[in-house]
Amino acid sequence: MRKLFKKGERVRSKVDGKVMEVLKYLKSNIVEVRWFDLQSKEVRKNKIKEDKLSKAA
């Protein structure tokens, strides 16, 4: 299993452009991420496929 991202690294979603933080790898290409939702002012978590993410600048 080749991991593209490390725990705590900032990544950008290719779908909507949100900057997220990597929490952990769940399977070979599924990553658990968290981000801050500005509308509801709370931290959200989600599981996203690794190929939908890129490194944030």
DALINNOR-V442361 format. One record per residue. RES is the residue in one small letter. PSI is psi in whole degrees, 0 to 359 (NA if undefined). OMEGA is omega in whole degrees, 0 to 359 (999 if undefined). Layout:
res: [RES | RES]
psi: [PSI | PSI]
omega: [OMEGA | OMEGA]
This chain:
res: [m | r | k | l | f | k | k | g | e | r | v | r | s | k | v | d | g | k | v | m | e | v | l | k | y | l | k | s | n | i | v | e | v | r | w | f | d | l | q | s | k | e | v | r | k | n | k | i | k | e | d | k | l | s | k | a | a]
psi: [120 | 118 | 127 | 332 | 152 | 162 | 133 | 357 | 146 | 130 | 159 | 136 | 132 | 341 | 306 | 359 | 9 | 143 | 130 | 167 | 135 | 127 | 307 | 164 | 132 | 313 | 197 | 327 | 18 | 128 | 138 | 127 | 161 | 153 | 165 | 122 | 117 | 328 | 314 | 353 | 50 | 163 | 132 | 151 | 149 | 163 | 127 | 147 | 145 | 327 | 351 | 1 | 154 | 164 | 137 | 143 | NA]
omega: [180 | 180 | 179 | 186 | 177 | 178 | 180 | 182 | 179 | 179 | 179 | 178 | 178 | 183 | 185 | 174 | 179 | 173 | 186 | 177 | 180 | 176 | 179 | 174 | 179 | 177 | 185 | 181 | 178 | 185 | 173 | 183 | 174 | 178 | 180 | 179 | 184 | 182 | 182 | 179 | 176 | 181 | 180 | 175 | 178 | 176 | 184 | 175 | 184 | 182 | 176 | 183 | 173 | 180 | 178 | 180 | 999]
